[in-house]
Amino acid sequence: MARQIADAPARSEARWAACGLAVTHKAAGLYPFPDADHDVWYSANRTALADGFATESLDGAPVAPLMGAYTAADVGTLRLRTLPNFGSHASCDHAVTTRLTPAGPRLTRVSVWWLVNETAEAGRDYTLERLLPFWQLTSEQDWEICARQQRGVDSLAYQPGPLSPTKEYNVDNFLRWYGQTLAGKTAD
């Protein structure tokens, strides 16, 4: 299994190159983001999907017609993030965008949009029952983690500690970027 996981990116990169898609970030994990030292507040990276998965659906099968100029389904997923509150995952057949907007000291408004090919017709080319579940499931799990984290921070027993350099590097990068932005310091 470990070998299959290790081989997946190379196979995907070869297929993507044939489609004219370049891979520029080859390190494992998410692209380090943001980069406070260079005032980079966005990130974009293409990620391989598990073997047998063409899209981010519960079973990996496409849930809508191909979008844009794609001629093949196996293009992985394109992940876009901007600070402080927007992200998007785009597969071959649909994209999901999420915007988080502060609505109070401990309240966040979440807006999620599903996008499909502009010519796709609901009920004929896609159904909400196939399109929505993957991202409903993962988003709701993430929101529950955030709610539990906030309850922990609100606890009288809470004591802040250091961030993990291997698991929370993007949180550390965000905090540094945010602090520098508030202080009005930007890179040259």
SEKE-656416 format. One record per residue (C-alpha): x, y, z. Coordinates in Angstrom, 2 decimals. Example, Ala and Ser with C-alpha at 12.3 -4.5 7.8 and 13.67 -1.06 7.14 Angstrom:
BEGIN
[pt [12.30; -4.50; 7.80]]
[pt [13.67; -1.06; 7.14]]
***
This chain:
BEGIN
[pt [0.00; 0.00; 0.00]]
[pt [2.82; 2.43; 0.85]]
[pt [4.36; 1.77; -2.58]]
[pt [1.03; 2.51; -4.32]]
[pt [0.76; 5.80; -2.44]]
[pt [4.35; 6.73; -3.31]]
[pt [3.89; 5.85; -7.01]]
[pt [0.59; 7.72; -7.49]]
[pt [2.06; 11.22; -7.90]]
[pt [4.54; 10.12; -10.60]]
[pt [1.82; 8.37; -12.59]]
[pt [-0.47; 11.38; -12.21]]
[pt [2.24; 13.85; -13.23]]
[pt [2.91; 11.89; -16.43]]
[pt [-0.81; 11.88; -17.33]]
[pt [-1.14; 15.58; -16.48]]
[pt [1.88; 16.48; -18.60]]
[pt [0.17; 14.79; -21.55]]
[pt [-2.78; 17.15; -20.95]]
[pt [-0.49; 20.20; -20.79]]
[pt [-0.71; 20.57; -17.00]]
[pt [2.57; 21.38; -15.28]]
[pt [3.49; 20.23; -11.78]]
[pt [5.69; 22.75; -10.00]]
[pt [5.35; 21.72; -6.34]]
[pt [6.65; 18.22; -5.67]]
[pt [6.98; 18.14; -1.88]]
[pt [4.52; 16.05; 0.09]]
[pt [1.64; 17.78; 1.80]]
[pt [0.07; 21.14; 1.16]]
[pt [2.13; 23.94; -0.28]]
[pt [3.53; 26.03; 2.62]]
[pt [1.13; 28.91; 2.82]]
[pt [1.09; 31.79; 3.42]]
[pt [4.62; 33.11; 3.07]]
[pt [4.84; 36.09; 5.42]]
[pt [8.42; 36.83; 4.41]]
[pt [7.37; 37.40; 0.78]]
[pt [3.79; 38.64; 1.40]]
[pt [2.27; 35.68; -0.44]]
[pt [-1.37; 35.34; 0.59]]
[pt [-2.55; 32.71; -1.88]]
[pt [-1.74; 29.15; -2.87]]
[pt [-2.58; 26.90; -5.79]]
[pt [-1.56; 23.29; -6.21]]
[pt [-2.69; 20.22; -8.12]]
[pt [-3.02; 17.06; -6.06]]
[pt [-3.24; 13.45; -7.23]]
[pt [-6.31; 11.50; -6.26]]
[pt [-6.26; 7.88; -5.10]]
[pt [-6.03; 5.25; -7.82]]
[pt [-9.47; 4.61; -9.26]]
[pt [-10.74; 8.08; -8.30]]
[pt [-11.39; 10.61; -11.07]]
[pt [-13.03; 13.22; -8.87]]
[pt [-13.76; 14.15; -5.28]]
[pt [-17.01; 12.24; -4.93]]
[pt [-17.85; 9.54; -2.41]]
[pt [-17.00; 6.74; -4.87]]
[pt [-14.51; 8.66; -7.06]]
[pt [-16.74; 8.48; -10.13]]
[pt [-17.57; 11.72; -11.98]]
[pt [-20.80; 13.36; -10.84]]
[pt [-21.17; 15.86; -13.71]]
[pt [-19.82; 16.45; -17.25]]
[pt [-16.18; 17.48; -17.66]]
[pt [-15.60; 21.20; -17.15]]
[pt [-13.68; 23.69; -19.25]]
[pt [-11.18; 22.32; -21.76]]
[pt [-10.61; 18.98; -20.00]]
[pt [-10.65; 16.04; -22.39]]
[pt [-9.87; 13.43; -19.73]]
[pt [-11.15; 12.93; -16.20]]
[pt [-7.83; 12.03; -14.56]]
[pt [-6.47; 15.49; -13.74]]
[pt [-6.41; 15.27; -9.95]]
[pt [-7.77; 18.19; -8.02]]
[pt [-6.72; 21.82; -8.19]]
[pt [-6.70; 23.44; -4.76]]
[pt [-6.83; 27.22; -4.47]]
[pt [-6.63; 29.17; -1.21]]
[pt [-6.49; 32.85; -0.45]]
[pt [-6.27; 34.62; 2.84]]
[pt [-7.96; 35.10; 5.01]]
[pt [-11.06; 33.14; 4.16]]
[pt [-11.47; 31.45; 0.76]]
[pt [-10.70; 28.03; -0.66]]
[pt [-11.67; 25.98; -3.68]]
[pt [-11.19; 22.40; -4.84]]
[pt [-11.72; 21.83; -8.54]]
[pt [-11.93; 18.33; -10.00]]
[pt [-12.51; 17.40; -13.63]]
[pt [-16.29; 17.64; -13.32]]
[pt [-17.08; 20.09; -10.54]]
[pt [-15.59; 22.63; -8.18]]
[pt [-16.48; 23.51; -4.62]]
[pt [-15.70; 26.92; -3.18]]
[pt [-15.95; 27.87; 0.47]]
[pt [-15.87; 31.34; 2.03]]
[pt [-15.66; 31.83; 5.78]]
[pt [-16.83; 35.23; 7.03]]
[pt [-16.55; 36.36; 10.66]]
[pt [-20.03; 37.04; 12.05]]
[pt [-19.06; 37.69; 15.67]]
[pt [-16.39; 36.89; 18.28]]
[pt [-17.19; 33.16; 18.16]]
[pt [-19.37; 32.89; 15.10]]
[pt [-18.48; 32.27; 11.46]]
[pt [-20.77; 32.43; 8.45]]
[pt [-19.93; 29.68; 5.97]]
[pt [-20.89; 29.96; 2.29]]
[pt [-20.31; 26.96; 0.04]]
[pt [-20.91; 26.87; -3.73]]
[pt [-20.80; 23.88; -6.06]]
[pt [-19.92; 24.66; -9.67]]
[pt [-20.43; 22.47; -12.73]]
[pt [-20.02; 22.93; -16.47]]
[pt [-22.09; 25.93; -17.56]]
[pt [-24.07; 23.79; -20.03]]
[pt [-24.90; 21.05; -17.51]]
[pt [-28.57; 20.67; -16.63]]
[pt [-29.69; 19.59; -13.17]]
[pt [-31.49; 16.26; -13.24]]
[pt [-30.08; 15.35; -16.64]]
[pt [-26.29; 15.87; -16.41]]
[pt [-25.96; 15.81; -12.62]]
[pt [-28.02; 15.38; -9.47]]
[pt [-27.57; 17.06; -6.14]]
[pt [-27.71; 13.61; -4.49]]
[pt [-24.42; 12.71; -6.25]]
[pt [-22.82; 16.17; -6.35]]
[pt [-23.17; 17.34; -2.74]]
[pt [-22.40; 14.47; -0.29]]
[pt [-18.57; 14.37; -0.41]]
[pt [-18.18; 18.03; 0.46]]
[pt [-21.12; 18.10; 2.83]]
[pt [-19.50; 15.28; 4.78]]
[pt [-15.97; 16.68; 4.85]]
[pt [-17.09; 20.27; 5.51]]
[pt [-19.37; 19.29; 8.37]]
[pt [-16.56; 17.21; 9.90]]
[pt [-14.19; 20.18; 9.66]]
[pt [-16.76; 22.52; 11.21]]
[pt [-17.28; 20.11; 14.12]]
[pt [-13.50; 19.97; 14.69]]
[pt [-13.42; 23.78; 14.74]]
[pt [-16.34; 23.97; 17.18]]
[pt [-14.64; 21.47; 19.51]]
[pt [-11.36; 23.36; 19.23]]
[pt [-13.11; 26.59; 20.24]]
[pt [-14.75; 24.86; 23.23]]
[pt [-11.29; 23.68; 24.26]]
[pt [-9.80; 27.17; 23.95]]
[pt [-12.72; 28.57; 25.99]]
[pt [-12.08; 26.02; 28.76]]
[pt [-10.62; 27.26; 32.05]]
[pt [-8.04; 24.46; 31.75]]
[pt [-6.76; 25.71; 28.37]]
[pt [-3.09; 26.65; 28.22]]
[pt [-1.59; 27.68; 24.89]]
[pt [1.36; 25.67; 23.69]]
[pt [3.72; 25.67; 20.74]]
[pt [2.52; 24.77; 17.28]]
[pt [3.78; 21.55; 15.73]]
[pt [6.40; 22.38; 13.06]]
[pt [5.41; 19.25; 11.10]]
[pt [1.62; 19.37; 11.38]]
[pt [0.78; 23.05; 11.93]]
[pt [3.30; 24.88; 9.77]]
[pt [0.55; 26.54; 7.76]]
[pt [-1.11; 27.78; 10.97]]
[pt [2.23; 29.25; 12.05]]
[pt [2.70; 30.80; 8.60]]
[pt [-0.79; 32.30; 8.81]]
[pt [-0.18; 33.78; 12.26]]
[pt [3.10; 35.34; 11.10]]
[pt [1.46; 36.70; 7.93]]
[pt [-1.51; 38.07; 9.89]]
[pt [0.73; 39.71; 12.49]]
[pt [2.88; 41.35; 9.83]]
[pt [-0.21; 42.49; 7.94]]
[pt [-1.69; 44.06; 11.07]]
[pt [1.62; 45.76; 11.80]]
[pt [1.68; 47.14; 8.23]]
[pt [4.88; 45.30; 7.35]]
[pt [5.12; 43.81; 3.90]]
[pt [8.00; 42.40; 1.91]]
[pt [9.89; 44.55; -0.55]]
***
